[in-house]
Amino acid sequence: MSHLVYELYYWPMIPGRGEFVRLVLEDADQPYVDVARLPEAEGGGIAGLKRALAEAPLGFAPPMLKFGQQAISQTLQICHFLAKHHGRLPAGASGEYDAQHLAGSLYDFVVEIHNVHHPLGAALYYEEQKAEAARAAAAFAEHRLPKYLSFFERCIEQNGGREPWLLGTDLSYVDLWLFQVIEGLRYAFPKTMSKRTESTPKIVAANEAVRARPRLQSYLASERRIPFNEHGLFRHYPELDVG
């Protein structure tokens, strides 16, 4: 399938869930078009994104990946498909399923991170739920954040001495996901994370190993990498960074 040029459909102004897909594509050196970032005259923009979703049989919400006449939705499904076809799954009889397990755990983690700044739901603006968000941030920093970080730290430690990866002897797509989650947390909660990462040296090492990969070095320094901002999953509101 290496001859295909993938078409990625995601919001053009935020990293969001689309960034998990981009990281897999970039690390696997797969050509793709970030369709909604094209001019509307070329079929891009929000109009192009909405039109593609409306035309897809199972289109509901981005991200969506098209290749040839096929389309896949849902971040977990897309990344698993790409990993399976482009060498980003762990080897071994249980490698594929272990990766799905960790990807699901990371996805749950992302949902909890998002819910810190939107505890009452995405239908309301942050400004309409600031008091609730402050309570959610305190509980997240004290309970949920250390729980998740210690889990992924332990996964790396228990990977048979084959650090810095979560599974197997080589990078898999879940290492790219962990990288994006940690980068997002550092953006959203810099004071809190500066303290928490002191107790997670293996996660820190894993992140630096991902960052050092030549293709990702190039991608992270390019305009293709959309900066974190206050419209995405990871948002920096200083009043929520409780330290």
N, C-alpha and C positions, 0 to 999 in steps of 0.2 A: 504493500500500500504506500510505499515511499514515493511513488510518482504523483500522488495526489497533493493538491494544494488545499488545505483545509480552510473552511470559512467559519470563523468564530463570530457569534452574535452575542454581544453583551453591551451594557450601557457604556457610552464612550467617555464618561467623565469620572468614573470611579474604578478602583481596582476590583473591589468586591469579590464575588465568587468567581468571576471570570479570570482573576489573577491566578487562581490555582490551576486553571487550564493552561493559561499562557506559560507558566513556569514549566509545565511538562512539555509543551510544544517546543519551547526555546531550548531546554536542556537536551531534548532528543533531536534537535536540529531539523525540525519539521517545518517546511514552509506553510505559512498561513496568512490569511487576510483578516484583519480585525475590522469587520465590515462596517459597523456603526461609526467607526472613526474616519471613514471615507466621506467625501462630500455627498450631499443628497443627489447632486447631478450624476453621480457615479453609482447610485443605488445604496448609498450609505446613510449616515445620520440616524436619528431616532425613527424617522419615517421608514427607513429601510429595515431597521430592526423589527419594528412592529409588523411590517408587511410580511417579513419572513416567518415570524411566529404565527401570524394568522393563516399563512399558507401551509404550514407544516401540519400533518395529520394530528400529531400529539403536541403541537406547540402550545405552551402555556406561559412560561416565563423564561427569561435568559438565566444562565447561559445555554446556548444551543450550538452544536457543532454540525456542520454539513460537509459532506464529502461525496462527490458524485450525486446520485439520486437519494442518498440516505441522510438521515438527520438523527442526532442523539441529543436528548435534553437531560438535565440534572447533573450537577457537578460531579457527584460520585460516579455516575455511569460514564460520563465523558472521560474522566481521568483514568478510570479503570480500563476502558477501551483503549485509550492511547498508550497506557503503560503496557498492556498486553501485546500490542502490535509493534511497539517501538523499544522493547528491552528495558522497561522501567518497573518490572515486577521482581520480587525476590525469587531466587531459585528454590527448589525443593518442593516436596509433595504438598506442603501446607502453605507455601509462600504466598500464593494468590489470595487465599482466604485470610491469612494473618494480616496481609496488607489491607484487605477490605475491612477487617475488624478495626485496625488502627485508623484508617481513613474515616470510618464512622465515628470513632471516638473524637477525632480532631474536628469533625463536622459538628458534633454535639458541643464541643468546646467553643467553636466559633459562634454558635447560636447563643450560648450563655454570655459571651463577650458582648455581642450585639445588644442583648437584653439589659445590659448594665445601663446603657444610655436611653433605652426604650423599654423600660419595664412594664409599661401599660399597653404597649403595642405600637406597631409601625404606623397606624392610622393617625397618631397624634405626633405633633412636633416635639422635639426635645424640650423646648421652652414650656410646654404644657405639662411636663412630668418631671421637672427638675428636682422637686422634693423627693419623689419616689426614686429617682435615679441616684440621688445622694445616698439613700439607704441601701440601694442595690449595690452601689460601688463599694461601700464599706463591707458588706457581707461577702461580696465577690473577692475582695482583696484578702479577707481573713480566712475564708473557707474554701471557695471553689478554685481560685487561682492556684494556691499551693497544692491542692489535691491533684489537679491536672498536671501541673509541672512535675510533681514527684512521680507521677505515673509514667510520664514519658522519659524522665531521667532513668527510672528503673528499667524501662524497656531497652534503652541503649546499653545499660550496665549488664543486663541479662542476655545480651545478644552474643553470647559465646566469645567475648573478648574481641569481637569484630567491630570495634568502635571506628568511626563515630556514627554508624548507621543504626536505624531502628530495627531493621531486619536484614539478615543475610550478610554477604561480604561486600556488596556494592550498593551504591545509591539506588533507592526505589522512589516511586512517586510520593510515598508518605513522608520521606525526608524533605521533599520539596514543600509539601503541605506544612510540615512542622516549621520549616524556615519562614514561610509566609505568616503563620500564626504568631511566631515569636517577634518577627519584625513589626507586625501590627500591634502587638501588645506593647512593644517598646515605644511605638509612636503614641499610642493612646494613654499609656500609664508609665511615663519614663521614670518617675520617682519610685513608684511601687516596684517596677521591674528591676531597677538598679539594686534594690535590696534582695529581691527574690532570686535573681540569677547568681548571687553569691553561693547559693546552695544547689545550683544546677550546672556544675561545670561541664558535664557531658553534653547538655543541650547547647551550651555556648559553643563548645568545640564543634558540634554538629552543624550549627548555623554558619560558623566560619568556614567549614569544609564545603558547604553548599555555595557560599559566596565566592569561594576561590575557584570554582569550576570555570574554565575559560569561556564557555558559551554564556554562562550566566553573568560572569563579570561584564561581558560586552553588553548583554541585555540590560542589566541593572543600571548601567551608565548611559543608556540610550533613551530617546524620547518615547520608545515603545512602552517603557515602564511608567505607568501612571502613578504619580505620587499619592500617598495617603492623604485624605482630606475629610472634612466634616460632613460628607454626604454618603460615606460608605459604611462598611461593617465596623471598622476600627476608627474611632473618633477621639480626638484629644480635647476634652473639656477639663481645664486645670482644676476646677472644683471637684472633679470626680477622681483625680489622682491623689488618693489619700495617703500614699507613702507607706 
